[in-house]
Amino acid sequence: MKNKKKIRSLKWKFAKIMLLCWVLPFLVIIGIIGSYMLITQRENQMERLSVQAGLNARTCAERLNGAIADSRQATYDGTLFEQYRQYRRQGADGERIFSNGVQNYLNSQYSHKKNNIFTVLMLKEDPLNKHYTSYNFGTGGSYGMIQHFFDQDRDKVLKLAEDLDTAVGFLKTDNGFYIVRNMMNRSFTSWGILVSRVNVDYCFEPVKTAWEDFGVVLTISGIPVVRDLKNTNEDAAAEELAEKQVLKNASAYEMEKGEVYIFSNQRENDYDINLVLYAKELLLFRFLYGYFYVIFAMGFALIPMMIMFMRLSGKEMSKPVEKLMNCAEEIEKGNLGYQVDTPMENLEFEYLRNSINQMSGQLKYQFDHIYEEELALRDARIMALQSHINPHFMNNTLEIINWEARLGGNEKVSKMIGALSTLMDAAMDRKGLPEVKLSQEMIYVNAYFYIIAERLGKRLTVERQIPEELMGMMVPRLIMQPIIENAIEHGIIQRGGGTVLLRAHRDEKYLYIEIVNDGSFGKENEEKVKRLLAPDYDARKESSGNLGIANVNQRLRILYGENCGLTIKSYNDEQTISILTILVNS
């Protein structure tokens, strides 16, 4: 009865501690920790936003670079210049051919590009009348836009092109953002002007839609392309942001007077891209301040309980758990039947102790009585797998045929029958040994190679790189022949000839036997091999012609464990390597 009184429920101890310790001695500490967390989170947030701004600016630059590259393509490939040269030679007679050729070129190059709304080619000799256009319906391009361009922006483009030479020019108007390039002949004289209206919504989408709480100003070589000041339309505010950007290099950020600025400045080959983001600090970090108040409130209520819980866990939980863990470690080491003898002070841990002791005893009982059954089952599985490759004819018949061949003077047939007899003798396993020395296994392999060499002749080359010191190691009987046969049938024969290389090496735990053949397997064969070598592969559902490599893999896994087996892989799409992994017993 006294022992029963000492065993108390743990939940009543927790309830007692909660009632007695609802005080707040560490409120100041929680406040300091919360402040530190707020500052750290704010700095981390700014770092993340700065990195994100740089990535977004980089994405915008890459998309704009694509539009610039498209405009350069018209100069580099020479198609338009060649058509223009023929047009100049033919005069008015070739104008229609030139017009059609230019129109087709512009449509094929620009009418489907996401970064382009429309493209205009104006001839320098008469830009008002001799011009050719292409617009992209998918990005909103239309004939009306081109008309607005000629009415309002054409003269600005012509003025910009006068000083461009071979450089890329940029123009921002109320109608849109343009890339301008002079079309040069081989004497670097301009014969035309190529103008592309950039799809701003696509090229600068990362900075237009990804910063909900920020005002955004993005400039290309000082030209403001994107300006969204979040309901602040003052030019002075935009100029102030641009001036701040000039002082910054690469990606940076600063906070001053309750305001947050994030900068990204990148230099490209043809332009500078400058991004500045602006937001109110209170608006940007509002979630962090709420987080701080939540942490403070939780600390106010939970810290006293946590302190008492630590004391409770050390006395009432840690020691009992340590005893139970020691018991689990002993069982894991193989000490089945290990018992925790010391009674627990708490009802819950006492129940666990009794349950673990009972489980440990049952494990020992089951292991002792089932171990021999498991061994018998493993042997039965091995015999069942081996039965797939055991021959169903008698070796004595081959001996009679062999003698007949010798009496008839046919030595070649006699040697082939002798080699086949060796293989049949190995397959029948008269002594019932699951393992043989590697040297004996090589006798079976050599016999098979002799037979197949008679079939293939000079088309087959066999190389052996097996160290002599490995010949005494024990390996499963007939473990190599199915793999070699698979290599020859699916590699050498399909290629019309090749080389089979046998090599072996070992480390402290495993022996590795490799069969390399000239040939690679495609996607279909790769999936087939993956299925045949899967741990849950069921040989009963497979045709007999596909059992060889699956049989070898399962035999190795049963005999030596899951880390052993057969692996087949392709090397440089020119060779197939089959690797047998065998556990070393000594």
C-alpha positions as CSV (number, residue, x, y, z in Angstrom):
1,M,0.0,0.0,0.0
2,K,2.9,2.4,0.7
3,N,4.3,1.8,-2.7
4,K,1.0,2.7,-4.3
5,K,0.8,6.0,-2.4
6,K,4.2,7.0,-3.8
7,I,3.1,6.4,-7.4
8,R,1.4,9.7,-8.3
9,S,0.0,10.8,-11.7
10,L,2.2,13.3,-13.5
11,K,-0.6,15.5,-14.6
12,W,-1.4,16.4,-10.9
13,K,2.1,17.6,-10.4
14,F,1.9,19.8,-13.5
15,A,-1.4,21.3,-12.3
16,K,0.2,22.0,-8.9
17,I,3.2,23.7,-10.5
18,M,1.0,25.8,-12.8
19,L,-1.1,27.1,-9.8
20,L,1.9,27.8,-7.6
21,C,4.2,29.5,-10.1
22,W,2.0,32.0,-12.0
23,V,4.5,34.8,-11.4
24,L,6.5,37.0,-13.7
25,P,10.1,37.3,-12.5
26,F,11.6,37.2,-16.0
27,L,9.4,39.8,-17.8
28,V,12.4,42.1,-18.3
29,I,14.4,39.2,-19.8
30,I,11.6,38.4,-22.2
31,G,11.4,42.1,-23.2
32,I,15.2,42.1,-24.0
33,I,14.9,38.9,-26.0
34,G,11.9,40.1,-27.9
35,S,13.7,43.4,-28.8
36,Y,16.7,41.5,-30.0
37,M,14.5,39.2,-32.1
38,L,12.7,42.3,-33.5
39,I,16.0,43.9,-34.6
40,T,17.4,40.6,-36.0
41,Q,14.2,39.9,-37.9
42,R,14.2,43.4,-39.3
43,E,17.8,43.2,-40.5
44,N,17.1,39.7,-42.0
45,Q,14.0,41.1,-43.7
46,M,16.0,44.0,-45.2
47,E,18.7,41.6,-46.4
48,R,16.1,39.4,-48.1
49,L,14.4,42.4,-49.7
50,S,17.7,43.7,-50.9
51,V,18.6,40.4,-52.5
52,Q,15.2,40.1,-54.0
53,A,15.4,43.6,-55.5
54,G,18.7,42.7,-57.1
55,L,17.2,39.5,-58.5
56,N,14.2,41.4,-59.9
57,A,16.4,44.0,-61.5
58,R,18.6,41.3,-63.0
59,T,15.5,39.6,-64.5
60,C,14.4,43.0,-66.0
61,A,17.8,43.4,-67.4
62,E,17.8,39.9,-69.0
63,R,14.4,40.5,-70.6
64,L,15.5,43.9,-71.9
65,N,18.8,42.4,-73.1
66,G,16.6,40.0,-75.1
67,A,14.9,42.9,-76.8
68,I,18.2,44.5,-77.6
69,A,19.6,41.3,-79.0
70,D,16.6,41.0,-81.2
71,S,17.2,44.5,-82.6
72,R,20.8,43.7,-83.2
73,Q,19.9,40.5,-85.0
74,A,18.5,42.6,-87.9
75,T,22.0,44.1,-88.4
76,Y,24.1,41.0,-87.8
77,D,22.4,38.5,-90.1
78,G,22.6,40.9,-93.1
79,T,19.2,39.9,-94.5
80,L,17.7,43.3,-94.6
81,F,20.9,45.0,-95.8
82,E,21.1,42.5,-98.7
83,Q,17.5,43.2,-99.7
84,Y,18.1,46.9,-99.4
85,R,21.2,46.7,-101.7
86,Q,19.2,44.8,-104.4
87,Y,16.4,47.3,-104.1
88,R,18.8,50.2,-104.7
89,R,20.2,48.4,-107.8
90,Q,16.8,47.7,-109.2
91,G,15.2,51.0,-108.3
92,A,11.5,51.4,-108.5
93,D,11.0,48.0,-110.2
94,G,12.3,46.3,-107.1
95,E,10.4,48.3,-104.5
96,R,7.5,45.8,-104.3
97,I,9.9,42.9,-103.8
98,F,11.9,44.8,-101.2
99,S,8.7,45.8,-99.4
100,N,7.4,42.2,-99.2
101,G,10.8,40.9,-98.2
102,V,11.2,43.4,-95.4
103,Q,7.6,42.9,-94.2
104,N,8.1,39.1,-94.0
105,Y,11.4,39.5,-92.2
106,L,9.9,41.8,-89.6
107,N,7.0,39.5,-89.0
108,S,9.1,36.5,-88.6
109,Q,11.5,38.1,-86.2
110,Y,9.3,40.3,-84.0
111,S,5.6,39.6,-84.3
112,H,5.8,36.7,-81.8
113,K,8.3,38.1,-79.2
114,K,6.9,38.8,-75.7
115,N,9.3,41.7,-75.2
116,N,8.1,43.5,-78.4
117,I,4.8,45.4,-79.1
118,F,5.7,46.7,-82.6
119,T,8.7,47.2,-84.8
120,V,9.3,49.9,-87.5
121,L,12.0,50.1,-90.1
122,M,12.4,53.6,-91.6
123,L,14.7,54.2,-94.6
124,K,17.0,57.1,-94.0
125,E,16.4,58.4,-97.5
126,D,12.7,59.0,-96.9
127,P,11.6,58.0,-93.3
128,L,8.2,59.6,-93.8
129,N,7.0,57.5,-96.7
130,K,9.4,54.6,-96.9
131,H,8.8,52.6,-93.7
132,Y,7.8,49.0,-92.9
133,T,6.0,47.8,-89.8
134,S,5.2,44.7,-87.8
135,Y,3.2,44.4,-84.6
136,N,2.5,41.7,-82.1
137,F,-1.2,41.1,-81.4
138,G,-0.3,39.0,-78.3
139,T,1.3,41.9,-76.5
140,G,-1.3,44.5,-77.5
141,G,0.3,45.8,-80.7
142,S,-2.1,47.4,-83.2
143,Y,-2.1,49.6,-86.3
144,G,-3.4,52.5,-84.2
145,M,-0.3,52.3,-82.0
146,I,1.9,52.6,-85.0
147,Q,0.0,55.6,-86.2
148,H,0.5,57.3,-82.8
149,F,4.1,56.6,-83.2
150,F,4.4,58.4,-86.5
151,D,2.2,61.3,-85.4
152,Q,3.9,61.9,-82.0
153,D,7.2,60.0,-81.6
154,R,8.8,59.6,-85.0
155,D,10.6,63.0,-85.0
156,K,12.0,62.3,-81.5
157,V,13.4,58.9,-82.8
158,L,15.0,60.5,-85.8
159,K,16.7,63.2,-83.7
160,L,18.0,60.5,-81.3
161,A,19.3,58.4,-84.2
162,E,21.4,61.2,-85.6
163,D,23.9,60.9,-82.8
164,L,23.7,57.1,-82.1
165,D,26.1,55.8,-84.7
166,T,26.3,52.0,-84.0
167,A,25.2,52.3,-80.4
168,V,21.8,51.3,-79.0
169,G,19.5,54.2,-78.0
170,F,16.6,54.4,-75.7
171,L,13.6,56.8,-75.8
172,K,10.8,57.1,-73.3
173,T,7.7,59.1,-74.3
174,D,4.1,59.3,-73.1
175,N,3.3,56.5,-75.6
176,G,5.9,54.0,-74.7
177,F,9.6,53.0,-74.3
178,Y,11.6,52.5,-77.5
179,I,14.8,50.8,-78.5
180,V,16.5,52.6,-81.5
181,R,19.3,51.4,-83.7
182,N,20.8,52.6,-86.9
183,M,21.0,50.1,-89.7
184,M,24.6,50.3,-91.0
185,N,26.1,49.2,-94.4
186,R,29.6,47.9,-94.7
187,S,31.0,51.4,-94.7
188,F,29.2,52.1,-91.4
189,T,26.8,54.5,-93.0
190,S,23.3,54.5,-91.8
191,W,20.7,53.4,-94.5
192,G,17.8,52.9,-92.1
193,I,16.5,53.2,-88.5
194,L,15.0,50.2,-86.7
195,V,12.7,51.1,-83.8
196,S,11.1,48.6,-81.4
197,R,8.5,49.5,-78.9
198,V,9.4,47.5,-75.7
199,N,6.6,45.6,-73.9
200,V,7.2,47.3,-70.6
201,D,4.6,45.2,-68.8
202,Y,6.6,42.1,-69.7
203,C,10.2,43.3,-69.4
204,F,9.7,45.2,-66.1
205,E,6.9,43.0,-64.7
206,P,9.2,41.8,-61.8
207,V,9.4,45.3,-60.3
208,K,5.9,46.5,-61.3
209,T,3.9,43.7,-59.6
210,A,6.2,42.2,-56.9
211,W,6.4,45.2,-54.5
212,E,3.0,46.0,-53.1
213,D,4.1,48.1,-50.1
214,F,6.8,50.0,-52.0
215,G,7.1,52.9,-54.3
216,V,9.2,52.0,-57.3
217,V,11.4,54.0,-59.6
218,L,13.4,52.2,-62.3
219,T,15.6,54.0,-64.8
220,I,17.5,52.8,-67.8
221,S,20.6,55.0,-68.3
222,G,18.8,57.8,-66.5
223,I,15.6,57.4,-68.4
224,P,12.6,56.7,-66.0
225,V,10.8,53.7,-67.3
226,V,8.8,52.6,-64.3
227,R,7.6,55.1,-61.7
228,D,5.0,54.1,-59.1
229,L,5.2,56.2,-55.9
230,K,2.0,54.7,-54.4
231,N,-0.3,57.6,-54.7
232,T,2.6,60.1,-54.5
233,N,2.9,61.7,-57.9
234,E,5.2,64.5,-57.0
235,D,8.2,64.9,-59.3
236,A,10.3,66.0,-56.5
237,A,9.9,62.7,-54.7
238,A,10.9,60.8,-57.8
239,E,14.0,63.0,-58.3
240,E,15.0,62.5,-54.7
241,L,14.8,58.7,-55.1
242,A,16.9,59.0,-58.3
243,E,19.5,61.1,-56.6
244,K,19.8,58.6,-53.8
245,Q,20.3,55.8,-56.3
246,V,23.3,57.6,-57.9
247,L,25.2,57.3,-54.6
248,K,24.7,53.6,-54.3
249,N,26.7,50.7,-55.8
250,A,25.2,47.3,-56.6
251,S,22.5,46.3,-54.1
252,A,22.1,48.2,-50.8
253,Y,19.5,49.5,-48.4
254,E,19.2,52.2,-45.8
255,M,16.7,53.3,-43.2
256,E,16.3,56.9,-42.1
257,K,13.6,58.9,-40.4
258,G,11.1,56.1,-40.4
259,E,11.6,55.4,-44.1
260,V,13.2,52.4,-45.9
261,Y,15.1,52.6,-49.2
262,I,16.3,49.6,-51.2
263,F,18.7,50.2,-54.1
264,S,19.9,48.0,-57.0
265,N,22.4,49.3,-59.5
266,Q,23.7,47.1,-62.3
267,R,25.9,47.9,-65.3
268,E,25.0,46.2,-68.6
269,N,26.9,46.5,-71.9
270,D,24.5,49.1,-73.4
271,Y,23.0,50.8,-70.4
272,D,22.8,51.2,-66.6
273,I,19.7,49.8,-64.8
274,N,18.9,51.5,-61.6
275,L,16.2,50.5,-59.2
276,V,15.1,52.3,-56.0
277,L,12.3,51.1,-53.7
278,Y,10.7,53.2,-51.0
279,A,8.3,52.4,-48.1
280,K,7.3,53.6,-44.7
281,E,9.1,51.5,-42.0
282,L,6.0,51.1,-39.9
283,L,4.0,49.8,-42.8
284,L,6.8,47.5,-44.0
285,F,7.5,45.9,-40.6
286,R,4.0,46.0,-39.1
287,F,4.0,42.2,-38.9
288,L,7.2,42.2,-36.9
289,Y,5.8,44.5,-34.3
290,G,2.8,42.4,-33.9
291,Y,5.1,39.4,-33.6
292,F,7.0,41.2,-30.8
293,Y,3.8,41.8,-28.8
294,V,2.7,38.2,-29.2
295,I,6.1,37.0,-27.9
296,F,6.0,39.4,-25.0
297,A,2.5,38.2,-24.0
298,M,3.5,34.5,-24.3
299,G,6.6,35.1,-22.2
300,F,4.6,36.9,-19.6
301,A,2.5,33.8,-19.2
302,L,4.8,30.9,-20.0
303,I,8.2,31.6,-18.6
304,P,7.4,30.8,-14.9
305,M,5.8,27.5,-16.0
306,M,8.8,26.7,-18.2
307,I,11.2,27.2,-15.3
308,M,9.3,24.9,-13.0
309,F,8.8,22.4,-15.8
310,M,12.6,22.2,-16.2
311,R,12.9,21.4,-12.5
312,L,10.1,18.8,-12.8
313,S,11.5,17.3,-15.9
314,G,15.0,16.9,-14.4
315,K,13.6,15.0,-11.4
316,E,10.4,13.3,-12.5
317,M,11.1,12.9,-16.3
318,S,14.7,12.9,-17.3
319,K,15.9,10.2,-15.0
320,P,13.1,7.7,-15.7
321,V,13.4,8.4,-19.5
322,E,17.2,7.8,-19.2
323,K,16.6,4.4,-17.6
324,L,14.1,3.5,-20.4
325,M,16.5,4.7,-23.0
326,N,19.3,2.5,-21.5
327,C,17.0,-0.4,-21.8
328,A,16.2,0.4,-25.4
329,E,19.9,0.6,-26.2
330,E,20.6,-2.8,-24.6
331,I,17.8,-4.3,-26.7
332,E,19.1,-2.6,-29.8
333,K,22.6,-4.1,-29.1
334,G,21.0,-7.5,-29.1
335,N,20.6,-8.0,-25.4
336,L,17.1,-9.3,-25.7
337,G,15.2,-9.9,-22.4
338,Y,16.9,-7.0,-20.7
339,Q,14.8,-5.7,-17.8
340,V,14.4,-2.4,-16.0
341,D,14.5,-3.5,-12.3
342,T,14.2,-0.1,-10.6
343,P,10.5,0.9,-9.9
344,M,9.3,4.3,-11.2
345,E,7.9,7.0,-8.9
346,N,5.2,8.0,-11.4
347,L,2.2,6.0,-12.5
348,E,2.8,6.7,-16.2
349,F,6.5,5.7,-16.2
350,E,5.8,2.6,-14.1
351,Y,3.3,1.5,-16.7
352,L,5.9,2.1,-19.5
353,R,8.5,0.2,-17.5
354,N,6.3,-2.8,-17.1
355,S,5.3,-2.6,-20.8
356,I,8.9,-2.4,-22.0
357,N,10.0,-5.3,-19.7
358,Q,7.2,-7.4,-21.1
359,M,8.0,-6.5,-24.7
360,S,11.7,-7.3,-24.1
361,G,10.8,-10.7,-22.7
362,Q,8.5,-11.5,-25.7
363,L,11.2,-10.4,-28.1
364,K,13.7,-12.9,-26.6
365,Y,11.1,-15.7,-26.7
366,Q,10.2,-15.0,-30.3
367,F,13.8,-14.7,-31.4
368,D,14.8,-17.9,-29.8
369,H,11.9,-19.9,-31.2
370,I,11.7,-18.3,-34.7
371,Y,15.3,-17.9,-35.6
372,E,15.7,-21.5,-36.8
373,E,12.5,-21.2,-38.7
374,E,13.8,-18.0,-40.4
375,L,17.0,-19.8,-41.4
376,A,15.0,-22.6,-42.9
377,L,12.8,-20.2,-44.8
378,R,15.9,-18.4,-46.2
379,D,17.4,-21.7,-47.4
380,A,14.0,-22.6,-48.9
381,R,13.9,-19.3,-50.8
382,I,17.4,-19.7,-52.1
383,M,16.6,-23.2,-53.3
384,A,13.4,-21.9,-55.0
385,L,15.4,-19.2,-56.8
386,Q,18.1,-21.6,-57.9
387,S,15.5,-24.0,-59.2
388,H,14.9,-21.5,-62.1
389,I,18.3,-22.2,-63.5
390,N,18.8,-25.9,-62.6
391,P,18.8,-27.9,-65.9
392,H,16.3,-30.7,-66.5
393,F,18.5,-33.2,-68.3
394,M,21.1,-35.5,-67.2
395,N,24.8,-34.9,-67.4
396,N,25.4,-38.6,-68.2
397,T,23.8,-38.2,-71.6
398,L,26.4,-35.5,-72.5
399,E,29.2,-37.8,-71.4
400,I,27.9,-40.5,-73.8
401,I,27.8,-38.0,-76.6
402,N,31.2,-36.7,-75.7
403,W,32.7,-40.2,-76.0
404,E,31.0,-40.7,-79.3
405,A,32.5,-37.5,-80.6
406,R,36.0,-38.5,-79.5
407,L,35.6,-42.0,-81.1
408,G,34.6,-40.2,-84.3
409,G,37.7,-37.9,-84.2
410,N,35.7,-34.7,-83.8
411,E,37.8,-32.9,-81.2
412,K,36.0,-29.6,-81.6
413,V,32.6,-31.0,-80.8
414,S,34.1,-33.0,-78.0
415,K,35.6,-29.9,-76.4
416,M,32.3,-28.0,-76.7
417,I,30.4,-30.9,-75.1
418,G,33.1,-31.0,-72.3
419,A,32.5,-27.3,-71.7
420,L,28.8,-27.7,-71.7
421,S,29.1,-30.7,-69.4
422,T,31.1,-28.5,-67.0
423,L,28.2,-25.9,-67.0
424,M,25.6,-28.6,-66.5
425,D,27.6,-30.2,-63.7
426,A,27.7,-26.8,-62.0
427,A,24.0,-26.2,-62.5
428,M,23.1,-29.6,-61.1
429,D,25.2,-28.9,-57.9
430,R,25.7,-32.5,-56.9
431,K,27.3,-31.5,-53.6
432,G,24.6,-29.1,-52.7
433,L,27.0,-26.2,-52.0
434,P,25.6,-22.7,-52.3
435,E,29.1,-21.2,-52.5
436,V,32.3,-22.1,-54.4
437,K,35.7,-20.5,-54.7
438,L,36.0,-17.8,-57.3
439,S,38.6,-19.9,-59.1
440,Q,35.9,-22.7,-59.5
441,E,33.4,-20.1,-60.7
442,M,35.9,-19.0,-63.3
443,I,36.1,-22.6,-64.6
444,Y,32.3,-22.4,-65.2
445,V,32.8,-19.0,-66.8
446,N,35.6,-20.2,-69.1
447,A,33.6,-23.1,-70.2
448,Y,30.7,-20.8,-71.2
449,F,33.2,-18.5,-73.0
450,Y,34.6,-21.5,-74.9
451,I,31.1,-22.4,-76.2
452,I,30.1,-18.9,-77.1
453,A,33.4,-18.2,-78.8
454,E,32.7,-21.1,-81.1
455,R,29.6,-19.3,-82.0
456,L,30.9,-15.8,-82.4
457,G,34.5,-16.4,-83.4
458,K,36.6,-13.3,-83.8
459,R,33.7,-11.1,-83.1
460,L,34.1,-11.7,-79.4
461,T,37.1,-10.6,-77.4
462,V,37.4,-11.6,-73.7
463,E,39.6,-9.9,-71.2
464,R,40.2,-11.0,-67.6
465,Q,41.6,-8.7,-64.9
466,I,41.0,-10.7,-61.7
467,P,43.9,-10.7,-59.2
468,E,45.2,-14.1,-58.2
469,E,44.8,-13.3,-54.5
470,L,41.0,-13.1,-55.0
471,M,40.6,-16.5,-56.6
472,G,40.2,-18.2,-53.2
473,M,37.3,-16.1,-52.1
474,M,33.9,-17.8,-51.8
475,V,31.1,-16.6,-54.1
476,P,27.6,-18.0,-54.9
477,R,27.7,-20.8,-57.5
478,L,26.8,-19.8,-61.1
479,I,26.6,-16.1,-60.1
480,M,28.6,-14.7,-63.1
481,Q,27.3,-16.8,-66.1
482,P,23.8,-15.3,-66.3
483,I,25.3,-11.8,-66.3
484,I,27.9,-12.7,-68.9
485,E,25.2,-14.3,-71.0
486,N,23.0,-11.2,-70.7
487,A,26.0,-8.9,-71.7
488,I,26.7,-11.0,-74.8
489,E,23.1,-11.4,-75.9
490,H,22.1,-7.7,-75.4
491,G,25.4,-6.1,-76.0
492,I,27.9,-8.0,-78.1
493,I,25.5,-9.8,-80.5
494,Q,23.3,-6.7,-81.1
495,R,26.4,-4.6,-82.0
496,G,27.8,-7.4,-84.2
497,G,30.9,-7.9,-82.0
498,G,32.8,-6.4,-79.1
499,T,34.7,-7.0,-75.9
500,V,33.7,-8.5,-72.6
501,L,35.9,-7.5,-69.6
502,L,35.9,-9.3,-66.3
503,R,37.5,-7.6,-63.4
504,A,37.3,-7.8,-59.6
505,H,38.5,-5.9,-56.5
506,R,37.6,-5.8,-52.8
507,D,37.6,-3.6,-49.7
508,E,37.2,-4.5,-46.0
509,K,33.6,-5.5,-46.3
510,Y,32.7,-6.4,-49.9
511,L,34.0,-8.2,-53.0
512,Y,33.1,-6.4,-56.3
513,I,32.9,-8.4,-59.6
514,E,32.4,-6.3,-62.7
515,I,31.3,-7.5,-66.2
516,V,31.9,-4.8,-68.8
517,N,30.6,-5.1,-72.3
518,D,30.6,-2.8,-75.4
519,G,27.0,-1.6,-75.6
520,S,24.6,0.7,-73.9
521,F,21.0,0.3,-73.1
522,G,18.3,2.9,-73.9
523,K,15.5,4.3,-71.9
524,E,13.3,1.3,-72.4
525,N,15.9,-1.2,-71.3
526,E,16.9,1.1,-68.4
527,E,13.3,0.9,-67.1
528,K,13.2,-2.8,-67.6
529,V,16.5,-3.4,-65.7
530,K,15.2,-1.1,-62.9
531,R,12.0,-3.2,-62.6
532,L,13.9,-6.5,-62.7
533,L,16.3,-5.4,-59.9
534,A,13.7,-3.9,-57.7
535,P,13.6,-5.4,-54.1
536,D,9.9,-6.2,-54.5
537,Y,10.3,-7.9,-57.9
538,D,8.1,-11.0,-58.3
539,A,9.7,-13.5,-60.7
540,R,6.4,-15.4,-61.0
541,K,5.0,-12.7,-63.2
542,E,8.0,-12.7,-65.6
543,S,8.8,-14.8,-68.6
544,S,11.6,-17.2,-68.2
545,G,13.9,-15.3,-70.6
546,N,14.1,-12.4,-68.2
547,L,14.8,-14.3,-65.0
548,G,18.6,-14.4,-65.2
549,I,19.7,-11.0,-63.8
550,A,16.7,-10.8,-61.4
551,N,17.6,-14.3,-60.1
552,V,21.2,-13.2,-59.5
553,N,20.2,-10.0,-57.7
554,Q,17.7,-11.8,-55.4
555,R,20.2,-14.6,-54.5
556,L,22.8,-12.1,-53.5
557,R,20.3,-10.0,-51.4
558,I,19.0,-13.2,-49.6
559,L,22.5,-14.5,-49.0
560,Y,24.3,-11.3,-47.9
561,G,21.7,-8.7,-47.1
562,E,20.2,-5.6,-48.7
563,N,23.5,-3.8,-49.3
564,C,24.6,-6.6,-51.7
565,G,23.1,-7.5,-55.1
566,L,23.4,-6.6,-58.7
567,T,23.8,-3.1,-60.2
568,I,23.7,-2.4,-64.0
569,K,24.6,1.0,-65.3
570,S,25.6,2.6,-68.6
571,Y,29.0,4.3,-68.9
572,N,29.4,7.2,-71.3
573,D,26.6,5.6,-73.5
574,E,29.3,3.3,-74.9
575,Q,29.6,0.5,-72.3
576,T,27.4,-1.3,-69.9
577,I,28.8,-2.3,-66.5
578,S,27.2,-5.0,-64.3
579,I,28.5,-5.0,-60.7
580,L,28.1,-7.9,-58.4
581,T,28.5,-6.9,-54.7
582,I,29.2,-9.8,-52.4
583,L,29.8,-9.6,-48.6
584,V,33.3,-10.8,-47.5
585,N,33.0,-13.3,-44.8
586,S,36.7,-13.1,-43.6
